[in-house]
């Protein structure tokens, strides 16, 4: 089978940096695919060189732009020159990757989102959707891409013990991202399911126990865990689900598991309440789309709310947090519609957009919100 484009080049580059004791930064999207991708790559690199000069960094949900962003680059500027690896983001960060290059970073993008009009200016891009990539299956999650990269990094040192731990991370990230369970996605979900009840990760053990999932099927465990962990707070630029999955301490794992469970309960209640508000607003609407925003809503909830509203009304749904300067939100569309294509049509009005056909994100300046709504209504009418 054909290999994923640039995968071996990325492994060789990482090994070269490690051999020279160079610095490596892993920048991850803050959802579960991004968090598991960052952790899996970190663990693979640590197994190559335990003393690696390595930093993992996630952006705050509410205060930062999507993906690799200028706020993060400014915070990381002192680390340059370094190898900057963006996981589960980057494919739409054109200005930011150019900025990173000017700052002295060597950049690698590992992403699985749709290619927009062209590729950003990174030293290496791993995305099965890019031109020239001959790997036949195009819908791998980022964590599955990182799993394949880790195999190349570790070579003969890719042990069955590491494989178990990595497959559990890959299964969790894949189920959370709702990608098709085919090809390597299916293989790793199966591997993870086979061992999850005997997991050696204290964080997974603690969460399974705290959530009362000990008697559940492996599939149910992964589904419930993904609901709890897919939106977790970012503390000191590390997601709490990353901290949970990384810790070697059973005691710390129990504290984090209980905290994350409590936060998930509050989050689900808030998402339910906002979903009811949106339903009341749009119940009589004749528009072909649902397009709603509010200053009081947290951006981190926009995807979950859009999913519920889209499922209920079977309309393309755009949910966003209003701000004085710009609004950021999420899109969910019914089957056989394409959220990225819709946003691409309205791209002149947008500051940023990207994602997958069924689910995407966008940023728009506040002055263009009304024009964006009209453009999208025209597209979907």
C-alpha positions as CSV (number, residue, x, y, z in Angstrom):
1,X,0.0,0.0,0.0
2,X,1.2,3.5,-0.8
3,X,2.5,5.5,2.2
4,X,1.1,8.8,3.4
5,X,3.0,11.7,1.7
6,X,5.8,13.3,3.8
7,X,5.3,10.8,6.7
8,X,8.8,9.4,6.4
9,X,10.3,12.8,5.8
10,X,8.7,14.1,9.0
11,X,10.1,11.1,11.0
12,X,13.5,11.7,9.6
13,X,13.3,15.4,10.4
14,X,12.3,14.7,14.0
15,X,15.1,12.2,14.5
16,X,17.6,14.7,13.0
17,X,16.4,17.4,15.4
18,X,16.7,15.0,18.4
19,X,20.2,13.9,17.3
20,X,21.3,17.6,17.5
21,X,19.5,18.2,20.8
22,X,17.3,20.7,19.1
23,X,14.0,22.1,20.5
24,X,10.6,20.7,19.5
25,X,7.2,22.2,20.2
26,X,4.0,20.3,19.7
27,X,1.0,22.6,19.2
28,X,-2.3,20.8,19.4
29,X,-5.9,21.7,18.8
30,X,-7.7,21.5,22.1
31,X,-10.3,18.9,21.2
32,X,-9.8,15.2,21.9
33,X,-8.3,14.3,18.5
34,X,-5.8,17.1,19.0
35,X,-5.0,16.2,22.7
36,X,-4.5,12.5,22.0
37,X,-2.4,13.4,18.9
38,X,-0.1,15.7,20.9
39,X,0.2,13.1,23.7
40,X,0.9,10.2,21.4
41,X,3.6,12.2,19.5
42,X,5.1,13.4,22.8
43,X,5.3,9.8,24.1
44,X,6.8,8.5,20.9
45,X,9.5,11.3,20.9
46,X,10.2,10.6,24.6
47,X,10.8,6.9,23.8
48,X,13.3,7.9,21.1
49,X,15.0,10.4,23.4
50,X,13.8,10.7,27.1
51,X,15.8,13.9,27.5
52,X,14.3,15.6,24.5
53,X,13.9,19.4,24.8
54,X,10.1,19.2,24.2
55,X,7.2,21.5,24.9
56,X,3.5,20.7,24.4
57,X,1.2,23.7,24.0
58,X,-2.6,24.2,23.5
59,X,-4.4,27.5,23.0
60,X,-7.2,28.7,25.3
61,X,-10.6,28.0,23.9
62,X,-12.2,31.4,24.3
63,X,-9.4,33.9,23.9
64,X,-7.5,32.5,20.9
65,X,-8.3,32.1,17.2
66,X,-8.7,28.7,15.6
67,X,-5.7,26.4,15.1
68,X,-2.2,27.7,15.1
69,X,-2.7,31.4,16.0
70,X,-0.7,34.6,16.3
71,X,-1.3,34.8,20.1
72,X,0.3,31.4,20.5
73,X,3.2,32.2,18.2
74,X,3.9,35.4,20.2
75,X,3.9,33.4,23.4
76,X,6.3,30.8,21.9
77,X,8.6,33.3,20.2
78,X,11.4,32.9,22.7
79,X,11.7,29.2,21.8
80,X,12.8,29.9,18.2
81,X,14.7,28.4,16.5
82,X,12.8,25.2,17.0
83,X,10.8,22.5,15.2
84,X,7.1,23.5,15.5
85,X,4.7,20.6,14.9
86,X,1.0,21.5,14.5
87,X,-1.3,18.6,15.1
88,X,-5.0,18.5,14.2
89,X,-4.7,22.0,12.9
90,X,-2.6,24.2,10.6
91,X,-3.9,23.4,7.1
92,X,-5.8,26.7,7.0
93,X,-3.3,28.8,9.0
94,X,-1.6,30.5,6.0
95,X,-0.6,33.8,7.7
96,X,0.4,32.1,11.0
97,X,2.7,29.5,9.3
98,X,4.4,32.3,7.3
99,X,4.8,34.2,10.6
100,X,6.3,31.1,12.2
101,X,8.8,30.8,9.4
102,X,9.9,34.4,9.7
103,X,10.3,33.9,13.5
104,X,12.7,31.1,12.8
105,X,10.6,28.0,13.3
106,X,10.8,24.9,11.1
107,X,7.2,23.9,10.7
108,X,5.4,20.5,10.2
109,X,1.6,20.3,9.8
110,X,-0.1,17.1,10.7
111,X,-3.8,17.6,9.9
112,X,-6.8,15.8,8.4
113,X,-9.1,18.7,7.6
114,X,-10.1,19.8,4.1
115,X,-7.5,21.5,1.9
116,X,-8.9,25.0,1.1
117,X,-7.6,26.7,-2.1
118,X,-4.0,25.9,-1.7
119,X,-1.5,24.6,0.9
120,X,0.1,26.8,3.6
121,X,3.8,27.6,3.6
122,X,5.1,24.8,6.0
123,X,8.3,22.8,5.6
124,X,6.3,19.6,5.6
125,X,2.6,18.9,5.4
126,X,1.0,15.6,6.3
127,X,-2.6,15.5,5.2
128,X,-4.0,12.6,3.1
129,X,-6.2,15.1,1.3
130,X,-3.3,17.0,-0.3
131,X,-2.5,16.6,-4.0
132,X,0.1,13.9,-4.7
133,X,-0.8,11.8,-1.6
134,X,-1.4,8.3,-2.9
135,X,-2.7,6.8,0.3
136,X,-6.1,5.5,-0.7
137,X,-8.1,6.3,2.4
138,X,-8.5,10.0,2.9
139,X,-10.5,10.2,6.2
140,X,-7.9,9.2,8.8
141,X,-8.1,11.1,12.1
142,X,-5.0,13.1,13.0
143,X,-4.3,10.8,15.9
144,X,-4.1,7.8,13.5
145,X,-1.7,9.8,11.3
146,X,0.4,10.4,14.4
147,X,0.2,6.7,15.2
148,X,1.7,5.9,11.8
149,X,4.4,8.5,12.3
150,X,5.3,7.0,15.7
151,X,5.8,3.6,14.0
152,X,8.4,5.2,11.7
153,X,10.0,7.1,14.6
154,X,10.4,4.1,16.8
155,X,11.1,1.4,14.2
156,X,12.1,-1.8,15.9
157,X,11.5,-0.2,19.3
158,X,7.8,0.0,18.7
159,X,6.9,-2.5,21.3
160,X,3.6,-4.3,22.0
161,X,3.3,-2.3,25.3
162,X,3.6,1.0,23.5
163,X,1.3,-0.2,20.8
164,X,-1.4,-0.9,23.4
165,X,-1.2,2.5,24.9
166,X,-1.0,4.3,21.6
167,X,-3.9,2.4,20.1
168,X,-6.1,3.3,23.1
169,X,-5.3,7.0,22.5
170,X,-6.0,6.6,18.8
171,X,-9.3,4.9,19.4
172,X,-10.4,7.6,21.8
173,X,-9.5,10.4,19.4
174,X,-11.1,8.7,16.4
175,X,-14.4,8.0,18.2
176,X,-14.5,11.5,19.5
177,X,-13.9,13.0,16.1
178,X,-16.7,10.8,14.6
179,X,-14.6,9.9,11.5
180,X,-15.6,6.8,9.5
181,X,-14.4,3.6,11.1
182,X,-12.6,2.3,8.0
183,X,-9.0,1.5,7.1
184,X,-6.6,2.3,9.9
185,X,-9.3,4.2,11.9
186,X,-11.2,0.8,12.2
187,X,-8.0,-1.1,13.0
188,X,-7.0,1.1,15.9
189,X,-10.5,1.4,17.3
190,X,-10.5,-2.4,17.3
191,X,-7.1,-2.6,19.0
192,X,-8.1,0.0,21.6
193,X,-11.4,-1.7,22.3
194,X,-9.6,-5.0,22.9
195,X,-7.5,-3.6,25.7
196,X,-9.4,-0.7,27.2
197,X,-10.7,-2.7,30.2
198,X,-7.1,-3.7,31.0
199,X,-5.6,-0.3,30.3
200,X,-2.3,0.6,31.9
201,X,-3.1,4.3,31.8
202,X,-4.0,5.6,35.3
203,X,-6.1,8.4,33.7
204,X,-8.2,6.0,31.7
205,X,-8.6,3.6,34.7
206,X,-9.6,6.5,37.0
207,X,-12.2,7.9,34.5
208,X,-13.7,4.5,33.8
209,X,-14.1,4.0,37.5
210,X,-15.3,7.5,38.3
211,X,-17.9,7.4,35.5
212,X,-19.2,4.0,36.6
213,X,-18.3,2.4,33.2
214,X,-16.6,-0.8,34.6
215,X,-19.4,-3.0,33.4
216,X,-19.9,-1.2,30.1
217,X,-18.8,-2.6,26.7
218,X,-15.6,-1.2,25.3
219,X,-17.5,0.7,22.6
220,X,-19.7,2.3,25.3
221,X,-16.6,3.2,27.3
222,X,-15.0,5.0,24.4
223,X,-18.3,6.8,23.6
224,X,-18.9,8.0,27.1
225,X,-15.3,9.1,27.6
226,X,-15.3,11.0,24.4
227,X,-18.4,12.9,25.5
228,X,-16.7,13.8,28.9
229,X,-13.3,14.6,27.5
230,X,-13.8,16.2,24.1
231,X,-14.3,19.7,25.5
232,X,-12.0,20.1,28.5
233,X,-10.6,23.2,30.1
234,X,-7.1,24.5,29.2
235,X,-4.9,25.2,32.2
236,X,-1.5,26.8,31.7
237,X,-1.8,25.9,28.0
238,X,-2.4,22.2,28.6
239,X,-5.8,20.6,28.2
240,X,-7.1,18.8,31.3
241,X,-7.9,15.7,29.2
242,X,-4.2,15.7,28.1
243,X,-3.1,15.9,31.7
244,X,-5.5,13.1,32.7
245,X,-4.3,10.8,29.9
246,X,-0.6,11.6,30.6
247,X,-0.3,11.3,34.3
248,X,1.5,8.3,35.8
249,X,-0.1,9.0,39.2
250,X,-3.3,7.1,40.1
251,X,-3.9,9.7,42.8
252,X,-3.6,12.6,40.4
253,X,-5.7,10.7,37.9
254,X,-8.6,10.3,40.4
255,X,-8.6,14.0,41.2
256,X,-8.6,15.0,37.5
257,X,-11.3,12.4,36.6
258,X,-13.7,13.7,39.3
259,X,-13.0,17.3,38.3
260,X,-13.6,16.5,34.6
261,X,-16.8,14.6,35.4
262,X,-18.2,17.6,37.4
263,X,-17.3,20.0,34.6
264,X,-18.9,17.7,32.0
265,X,-22.2,17.7,34.0
266,X,-22.2,21.5,34.1
267,X,-21.3,21.8,30.5
268,X,-24.1,19.4,29.4
269,X,-26.6,21.5,31.4
270,X,-25.5,24.7,29.8
271,X,-25.5,23.3,26.3
272,X,-29.1,22.0,26.9
273,X,-30.2,25.5,28.1
274,X,-28.6,27.3,25.1
275,X,-30.1,24.7,22.7
276,X,-33.5,25.4,24.1
277,X,-33.0,29.2,23.6
278,X,-31.9,28.7,20.0
279,X,-35.0,26.4,19.4
280,X,-37.3,29.1,20.6
281,X,-35.7,31.7,18.4
282,X,-35.9,29.6,15.2
283,X,-39.0,27.6,15.6
284,X,-41.0,29.7,13.2
285,X,-38.2,30.6,10.8
286,X,-38.5,30.0,7.1
287,X,-34.8,30.6,6.4
288,X,-33.0,27.6,4.8
289,X,-30.4,27.9,7.5
290,X,-30.1,28.4,11.2
291,X,-27.7,31.3,12.0
292,X,-27.6,32.3,15.6
293,X,-25.1,34.0,17.9
294,X,-24.9,35.6,21.4
295,X,-22.4,37.4,23.5
296,X,-23.2,35.2,26.5
297,X,-22.4,31.9,24.8
298,X,-19.0,30.2,25.1
299,X,-17.4,29.5,21.8
300,X,-16.3,26.1,23.1
301,X,-20.0,25.0,23.2
302,X,-20.8,26.1,19.6
303,X,-20.1,22.7,18.0
304,X,-22.2,20.7,20.4
305,X,-25.1,23.2,20.2
306,X,-24.9,23.3,16.4
307,X,-25.0,19.4,16.3
308,X,-28.2,19.3,18.4
309,X,-30.0,22.0,16.4
310,X,-29.0,20.5,13.1
311,X,-30.2,17.1,14.1
312,X,-33.5,18.6,15.3
313,X,-34.3,20.9,12.4
314,X,-32.4,19.1,9.6
315,X,-31.0,22.5,8.4
316,X,-27.5,23.8,8.0
317,X,-26.7,25.3,11.4
318,X,-24.3,28.1,12.3
319,X,-23.8,28.9,16.0
320,X,-21.3,31.5,17.1
321,X,-20.2,33.6,20.0
322,X,-20.6,37.4,19.4
323,X,-17.8,39.7,20.2
324,X,-17.2,43.4,19.5
325,X,-14.6,42.8,16.8
326,X,-15.1,39.3,15.5
327,X,-17.4,36.3,16.0
328,X,-16.2,32.7,16.0
329,X,-18.4,29.7,15.7
330,X,-19.2,26.2,14.4
331,X,-21.2,24.7,11.5
332,X,-23.0,21.4,11.3
333,X,-24.9,20.4,8.2
334,X,-27.3,17.5,7.3
335,X,-26.0,14.5,5.4
336,X,-24.9,15.1,1.8
337,X,-24.3,18.8,2.4
338,X,-20.8,20.4,2.6
339,X,-20.1,23.0,5.3
340,X,-16.6,23.7,3.9
341,X,-17.9,24.3,0.4
342,X,-20.6,26.7,1.7
343,X,-18.0,28.7,3.7
344,X,-15.6,28.7,0.7
345,X,-18.4,30.4,-1.4
346,X,-18.5,33.1,1.3
347,X,-14.8,33.2,1.9
348,X,-14.3,37.0,1.0
349,X,-16.5,37.7,4.1
350,X,-14.5,35.5,6.4
351,X,-11.4,35.9,8.4
352,X,-10.8,32.2,8.7
353,X,-12.6,28.9,8.1
354,X,-12.0,25.2,7.7
355,X,-13.0,21.7,8.8
356,X,-14.8,18.8,7.2
357,X,-17.9,18.6,5.0
358,X,-20.3,17.7,7.8
359,X,-18.6,19.9,10.5
360,X,-16.6,23.1,10.2
361,X,-15.6,26.3,12.0
362,X,-15.4,29.9,11.0
363,X,-14.3,33.4,12.2
364,X,-16.0,36.5,10.8
365,X,-15.6,40.2,11.6
366,X,-18.6,41.5,13.5
367,X,-19.4,44.0,10.7
368,X,-19.7,41.2,8.2
369,X,-22.1,39.0,10.2
370,X,-25.3,40.1,8.4
371,X,-23.6,39.8,5.0
372,X,-22.4,36.3,5.8
373,X,-25.9,35.2,6.8
374,X,-27.3,36.5,3.4
375,X,-24.5,34.8,1.5
376,X,-25.1,31.5,3.2
377,X,-28.9,31.7,2.8
378,X,-28.3,32.3,-0.9
379,X,-26.0,29.3,-1.1
380,X,-28.5,26.9,0.6
381,X,-31.8,28.2,-0.8
